[in-house]
Amino acid sequence: MDIRFKFMKFRKIASLISISLFLISVLSLGLRGLSLGLDFSGGTLIEVSYESPVSLESIRDSLEDNGYPDSQVVNFGTNLDVLIKVADQSGNSTVGEQIFNILSNQETDIELKRVEFVGPQVGDELRDQGGLGMVVALFMILMYVAFRFQYKFALGAVTALAHDVVIILGLFSIFAWDFDLTVLAALLAVIGYSLNDTIVVSDRIRENFRTERVLEPVDMIDLSLNQTLGRTLVTSFTTLLVLFALFIFGGELIRGFSLALIIGVLIGTYSSIYVVANMLMSMTLTQEDLAVPEPEGADFDGMP
Amino acid sequence: MNKFSIYQYLLILAILVIGSIYALPNLYPTQPSIQVAYTDSGRSADQSLLNDLEDILENSNTEYEDIFLRENKIVIKFKDVDTQLTSKTILQNTLLDKVIIALFLEPATPQWLKDLGANPIKLGLDLSGGVHFLLEVDIETAQQGRLELLLDTYRKSFKEEKIKFDKSSIKDLKLNFEFSDNQSYNRALKRFRDDSPVINGVQYIITERPSTNILMLEYSDIALREIRDYAVGQNLTTLRNRVNELGVSEPIVQRQGSNRIVVQLPGVQDPTAAKKIIGKTANLEFRLEANTRTSPLRKEEFSFKENEFQTAFLEKAVVVSGDRVTNASTGFDESGFSQVNITLDMEGGRAIQKATSGNIGRRLGVLFVEQKTKSELVTNEQGQKVIEQTSYIEKKIISLATVQAVLGTSFRITGVGSPAEASELALLLRAGALAAPMKFVEERTVGPSLGKENIELGMKSIMIGFSLVVLFMIFYYRVFGLAANISLIINLVLITGIMSLLGASLTLPGMAGIVLTVGMAVDANVLIFSRIREELKEKDPQTAIRDGFSRAFVTIFDANVTTLITALILYVIGTGPVKGFAITLSIGIITSMFTAIMCTRAMVNLVYGNKNIQELKI
């Protein structure tokens, strides 16, 4: 058998890395939490564009003088674009206009690029919906994989997904990157992507358990991982290619989104190799687990 | 071996042709145009308006490319944005507020494509620029208002029927009546019970306290739902009217959930003005003027809207409120003076009939009720200056006219001043009536320049990502890579076609979804190709191709179904732009499965199908 790379030799180290990354993430999420974007925190955000570079300090000062002492003022993309965030919890929807008026009094040549106001209860709802969506997604995937494969695979797949999601959330928490709706979308896309990988690997493990009956489980898994390695790397590579294109050229608005996906693809690739296989090893997958008749049927020729 | 039947090829070809036709409109440029409609939403644009417009444009030597009637609007196309803008000013200055003029970009889709229902992709607000508002209807206030009317009705009818009560009030959205004796208590209870049944259940929940002779009345869930639906429905209509006044070419005003309304105005240039008009929380109240017999406790003094210093006393009891107005228009009376014709709904008609029947010769006032906010700069405990907002309700008289006869569902107000003032009043009556106050709970405004910028960024990312993947595939898989690349192009065409066909909006995250699809779409082909490579070690090329495709199919299917599940969940929980991502991702998954499995196979079959190949390079 052609086992070029003995993945499972490193399974202990991989477990250690995964578990510690996971724990660090959980710890950071527990202690620091996420720096929630406007979608979830509620408040007002306003983006204006100036004709010539402007000092953020002077904007801060004039906002403070006019009743907005706690506003965040940062450059957005270029030094001509300024983003101002006010975490106002009272649900006042006119903050955006007032800030724009203050700024236009100070400097007339400015252009309003965007205003976003999210009321506190809408923010809460989006947060609850997002969390719920994540849980529902994981559950439905668990069901589907259990139905198509076997519960041990399903547990492996969902563990891998939870691993990916928690570590990405952990990184967003540690580096205090803004977590908004687009990042949540990216996270769900990561679930889809990572699962894609996981299924390809699981599929091969299942097939080999049925055809290569002489091998030990460790070798079987190593063989499957080797067989799918080429595909895993090529797909991850092309996906990363487009994601970097998006990260570099897609603009400030979807930078968080592409960042979450880039991390997700890297971690997802790793987890489909180590987390799933590791779980299967520790649950001692046997021939009997897969002895049930193949649900997908053998009638492939009918399919193009 | 490895041959498709002619039907399979035809099916693939048919899908490609249909996909391309619907993707085609996106290649045509858009043309700056304006859309003209009558301000009165009941009136459709006609040939005479078209002629008027033509005359005005010709007199001012403005060049236009085309003018035609579409639905109930007139569309005029121009060569460039400058003419579009100057024409708008010219027309508006000539026709004043008789018409509403909206700027928009008319796609230059040829007629034969339009006949097939093929239109370019709709752009989401983050790409087209515009505003998105989410408003919440304050149901409690609507309920409170209803209770006040109810309290008034019962007070009156108990007096008439000699049912004695000592106290009556509204507390915590409950009507409280304390009766003087047990007999009155029982008669009132019977009355409440008789009034309660409605078609689908009961209207009131009655709390009985026989020992203290207290009865409490609150709305049942059925009645509450009805009040809510009525208030939201009424506000929806009002908002639609207001939005029409704004002159936006494709506005969206929709109910969302139980008590929210979404308003989307693509392409609006001045979001602040739009917000002002939409957020105008105005209502109307019809009240009789107080006379000498009115007790001081039952009357209130109000000033007139156009003259702060002129005031009048009106009764406290509201006869009818503005949400009962179904229509209002202007006209002229017998002597040629302006008048406003008002139509009320059934309930409103009954109420005003009752109120006016004994009161001919008295005056009926129309109060304009506006919710306003006042901002003040105050210093807080930390010594920082902060803006404090307080909201208050302002009520002003907009009309005070003598009742000439008993009024019913339709009546008129005369002596309203100039025709312009009359039409202003009619507009306020028509559009100014909200059944319940609303507040903004979410707002997203995207300036036009940012929209354009976003399109450019999105297109650039798609182009660059696409080129990188195409180059890599050619380099890595050679002939098979070429097949995969052609599939990828077909994939993009199909995504565009399906998006256009479904009328789904493209957003910036949606474009990111397309980029992601491009990266992930090759996965199916990669799976197939690496499988063929493996099979080649043991089998001859033709068998290897066949087995490679069929074995990879199961994997591809499983992997994509799960991604589709997450995309669907994303669609359900996401709003606006994120929904756009879910849409392109879902469409992308389906089209990439089709192209990778069907199209690539077809190409491979065409190239290798009938040949006896000794060696396969992959």
Contacts between the chains, C-beta under 8 A, distances in Angstrom:
chain1	res1	chain2	res2	distance
A	47	B	450	7.4
A	49	B	449	7.5
A	64	B	384	7.5
A	64	B	385	7.8
A	65	B	385	6.8
A	66	B	377	7.5
A	66	B	385	7.3
A	66	B	387	7.5
A	67	B	377	5.6
A	67	B	384	8.0
A	67	B	385	5.0
A	67	B	386	4.7
A	67	B	387	3.9
A	68	B	386	7.6
A	68	B	387	7.5
A	69	B	384	4.4
A	69	B	385	7.5
A	69	B	386	6.9
A	90	B	389	7.7
A	91	B	439	7.4
A	91	B	441	7.0
A	92	B	389	5.6
A	93	B	279	7.9
A	93	B	439	7.1
A	93	B	440	3.7
A	93	B	441	7.7
A	93	B	443	5.9
A	94	B	373	7.0
A	94	B	375	7.8
A	94	B	389	7.5
A	96	B	443	7.2
A	96	B	445	7.4
A	97	B	272	5.6
A	97	B	275	7.6
A	98	B	375	7.2
A	98	B	387	6.8
A	111	B	447	6.5
A	111	B	449	6.4
A	112	B	271	7.7
A	112	B	445	7.5
A	112	B	447	5.4
A	113	B	446	7.5
A	113	B	447	4.6
A	113	B	449	6.7
A	113	B	450	4.3
A	114	B	444	7.4
A	114	B	445	5.9
A	114	B	446	4.9
A	114	B	447	6.1
A	114	B	450	5.6
A	115	B	271	7.0
A	115	B	443	6.6
A	115	B	444	7.4
A	115	B	445	4.2
A	116	B	443	6.9
A	116	B	444	4.9
A	116	B	445	7.3
A	117	B	440	6.9
A	117	B	442	6.5
A	117	B	443	4.0
A	117	B	444	7.6
A	118	B	441	8.0
A	118	B	442	5.4
A	119	B	134	7.9
A	119	B	136	7.8
A	119	B	440	7.2
A	119	B	441	3.6
A	119	B	442	5.8
A	121	B	441	6.6
A	122	B	134	6.7
A	122	B	441	5.0
A	122	B	442	4.8
A	126	B	575	7.2
A	129	B	573	4.6
A	130	B	573	6.1
A	132	B	573	7.2
A	133	B	569	5.1
A	133	B	570	7.0
A	133	B	572	7.0
A	133	B	573	3.8
A	136	B	569	5.8
A	137	B	565	6.8
A	137	B	566	5.1
A	137	B	569	4.7
A	140	B	565	5.2
A	140	B	569	7.4
A	141	B	562	5.5
A	141	B	565	6.2
A	141	B	566	7.5
A	144	B	561	6.8
A	144	B	562	5.9
A	144	B	565	6.6
A	145	B	562	7.3
A	148	B	558	5.7
A	181	B	574	6.8
A	181	B	575	7.0
A	181	B	577	7.6
A	181	B	578	5.0
A	182	B	509	5.5
A	182	B	577	7.2
A	182	B	578	6.4
A	182	B	581	7.6
A	184	B	578	7.5
A	185	B	509	6.2
A	185	B	570	5.8
A	185	B	574	6.3
A	185	B	578	4.7
A	185	B	581	5.0
A	185	B	582	7.4
A	188	B	566	4.9
A	188	B	567	7.8
A	188	B	569	6.6
A	188	B	570	4.8
A	189	B	513	8.0
A	189	B	516	6.5
A	189	B	566	7.0
A	189	B	567	7.9
A	189	B	570	7.6
A	189	B	581	7.7
A	189	B	585	6.6
A	191	B	566	5.0
A	192	B	562	6.6
A	192	B	563	3.5
A	192	B	564	8.0
A	192	B	565	7.8
A	192	B	566	4.1
A	192	B	567	6.7
A	192	B	585	7.7
A	193	B	520	6.8
A	193	B	563	7.1
A	195	B	559	7.1
A	195	B	562	4.6
A	195	B	563	6.8
A	195	B	566	7.7
A	196	B	520	7.4
A	196	B	523	6.9
A	196	B	559	4.2
A	196	B	560	7.5
A	196	B	562	7.1
A	196	B	563	5.9
A	197	B	559	8.0
A	199	B	555	6.7
A	199	B	558	4.9
A	199	B	559	4.5
A	199	B	562	6.5
A	200	B	527	6.7
A	200	B	555	5.5
A	200	B	559	6.0
A	203	B	554	6.8
A	203	B	555	4.6
A	203	B	558	6.6
A	204	B	555	7.9
A	227	B	534	6.7
A	228	B	530	8.0
A	230	B	530	5.0
A	230	B	533	7.8
A	231	B	523	7.7
A	231	B	526	5.2
A	231	B	527	5.5
A	231	B	530	4.6
A	234	B	476	6.9
A	234	B	522	7.8
A	234	B	526	4.7
A	234	B	530	7.5
A	235	B	520	7.2
A	235	B	522	7.1
A	235	B	523	4.3
A	235	B	526	5.4
A	235	B	527	8.0
A	237	B	472	7.2
A	238	B	469	5.0
A	238	B	472	6.1
A	238	B	473	7.6
A	238	B	519	5.1
A	238	B	520	7.9
A	238	B	522	5.1
A	238	B	523	7.6
A	238	B	526	7.7
A	239	B	516	7.3
A	239	B	519	3.9
A	239	B	520	5.7
A	239	B	523	7.8
A	240	B	519	7.6
A	241	B	465	6.5
A	241	B	468	4.4
A	241	B	469	5.8
A	241	B	472	6.7
A	241	B	519	6.4
A	242	B	461	7.9
A	242	B	465	3.4
A	242	B	466	7.7
A	242	B	468	7.0
A	242	B	469	6.3
A	242	B	515	4.9
A	242	B	516	6.5
A	242	B	518	5.5
A	242	B	519	3.6
A	243	B	465	7.9
A	243	B	515	7.8
A	243	B	516	7.3
A	243	B	519	6.7
A	245	B	461	5.2
A	245	B	464	4.3
A	245	B	465	3.8
A	245	B	468	6.4
A	245	B	515	6.7
A	246	B	461	4.7
A	246	B	465	6.5
A	246	B	512	5.8
A	246	B	515	5.1
A	246	B	516	7.7
A	249	B	457	6.4
A	249	B	460	4.7
A	249	B	461	4.7
A	249	B	464	5.8
A	250	B	457	5.6
A	250	B	458	7.0
A	250	B	460	7.9
A	250	B	461	4.4
A	250	B	508	8.0
A	250	B	512	6.4
A	250	B	515	7.6
A	251	B	453	7.2
A	251	B	454	6.8
A	251	B	457	3.9
A	251	B	508	7.8
A	253	B	126	7.7
A	253	B	454	6.9
A	253	B	508	6.0
A	254	B	508	6.1
A	254	B	509	6.4
A	254	B	512	5.3
A	257	B	509	6.6
A	257	B	512	6.1
A	258	B	512	7.1
A	261	B	516	7.0
A	296	B	554	5.1
A	300	B	550	3.5
A	300	B	551	7.2
A	300	B	553	6.8
A	300	B	554	7.9
A	301	B	546	7.8
A	301	B	550	6.7
A	303	B	550	6.1
A	303	B	553	5.4
A	303	B	597	7.9
A	304	B	4	7.0
A	304	B	8	6.8
A	304	B	549	7.1
A	304	B	597	6.2
A	304	B	598	5.8
A	304	B	601	5.1
